[in-house]
């Protein structure tokens, strides 16, 4: 029964860039190979994703056991959390032990493990520097009589040795998820890579997608604030469901509208596909709203293509990653034309030519801030 060499092994494996799940599997194998009676082990780490709580790695019978992710919404009231050792460890910041063979108690997990032959269970909080999020490790054994005290002491030491490597991975994941959620995947990657100097921009060719909700001011004055926020989120969900599978990057939310960009091959075709999918998705949302006795939502989408400057702008202390340039301004002006042009999607001639799909000519129109009339197209 030994953890000899575990610290050196962790240093070597972690520096080699091993993924956390592979590191955890190797960690558990070394414990079992060192004579510690570990039948099952878990590593639970909370991150900072708006939808998911984090991940749970479960090693059992010599391999990782697939586990579903858990939705963040309502997790603290969910039965599988309320009646779990994780809640007790989170609230007490102290270890939890259940001698399953003697008395499994009331927790469903303990009864499940007992049915599989477990005799003893021990969970401890990991000594992370950041104590604001849940982080824990558990061990279970099927050994007759459960864990001996010396075995538990060795397992606690092993968990503490793994802890800094697990925290490093968790904090990196937190940083990536926060950046992805608040500034977008493309901008987030640039920030994470260290491109944070103010004024640092690069020119990219992109299809620009600008959309705006109709009647938002009147809706805001008529409805309670909470209902307005909930309705906006439902609408943005429908728009995001159209953008993301087609490679659209949401760059900015602007009150009741958003700015998105498509880059790479077939950018304009994918942008038009997303626009049509957004119309269809919001049609389904309007059916739901009608059933709820609420008025339907209307919106417009402006589409243009061109070179834009993508990068950092702002003050010395507060920066924003965004796109600027005439192409962005024109997409916004085209979106304004959807109010009068007879099409919820209005595209420039350059976009229509580049997308490779037939679009309906809507004539020549004046655009605010543009010197001469432009030809526009709809669907």
ABEGO torsion letter per residue (X at the ends): XBABGAAAAAAAAAAAGBBAAAAAAAAAAAAAAAGBBBABBBBBBBBABAABAEBBBBBBGGBBBBBBBBBABGAAABAAAABBAAAAAAAAGBBBBBBAAABAEABAAAAAAAAAGBABBBBBBBBBABAABBBBBBBBBABBGEBBAAAAAAAAAAAAAAAAAAAAAAAAAAAAAAAAAAAEAAAAAAAAAGBABBGBBBBBBBBBBBBBBBGAAAAAAABBAAAAAAAAAAAAAAAAAAAAAAGBBBABBBEABBBBBBBEBGAAAAAAAAAAAAAAAAAAAAAAAAAAGBBBBBBBBBBBBEBBBBEBBEBAABBBBBBBEAAAAAAAAAAAAAAAAGBABBBBAAAAAAAGBBBBBAEBBBBBGBABBBBBBBX
